[in-house]
Amino acid sequence: MNSLTASDVEVYLQQNPDFFHEHEELLEHLSIPHPSGAAVSLIAKQLELFRHKHREQETQLNELIDIARTNDIAFLKLHKLTLSLLNAVTLQEMMANLEQVLAEYFATDFVEVRVIQACADETIAHWFIAPDSEDIKPFMKELACKQTKCARPTLAQAKILFGDSAMEVNSGAIVPLTVGDSAGILAIGSREQGRFHYSMGQLFLTQIGEIVEARLFSLLR
């Protein structure tokens, strides 16, 4: 008769998980090696495993709660932005509201918008770039790929967007816009060097851009 192997015992216990319910007295005689070198009872080992699993589940739950809380805050900010832009009845009001909300709720230092189309109205012309202007060239890469860029803008980009404040912008986000048949740019700048960086998520910024371009299209139409 072949002797039992450890694998045989393991398979049997897996197939009969209630074995120790009928043989509880064995639990008092079994011991499990502990990392410390000492032996502990099976019950103590099970209790340790349950506690470890509980801590892992608690950690996961806390992480999910933190994510939910962060998402709630993000949703509230986007809601505030949407309402502020909808309340604007002129392009000037929209730009003022955009700058105020982004500064208050998103901790930004500079906000600029450029729509690439001709504009004969001198009172709002600084928010436009003519399609044949040389000022478009520094943004060709961002406009071509239609993807948000998070990094410190080039000096040429910063001068076109932020003017005299160009040297103060140490990080920023350039969000390409589609305004009807025209392209555009939403530029957000910060004095903080690491505020916007290449590895950060872009979904939130893209959503802000979509809200801005929708309101711009409505007002310019």
Secondary structure, 3 states (H helix, E strand, C coil): CCCCCHHHHHHHHHHCCCHHHHCHHHHHCCEEECCCCCEEEHHHHHHHHHHHHHHHHHHHHHHHHHHHHHHHHHHHHHHHHHHHHHCCCCHHHHHHHHHHHHHHHHCCCEEEEEEECCCCCCCCHHHEECCCCHHHHHHHHHHHHCCCEEECCCHHHHHHHHHHHHHHCCEEEEEEEEECCEEEEEEEEECCCCCCCCCCCCHHHHHHHHHHHHHHHHHHC
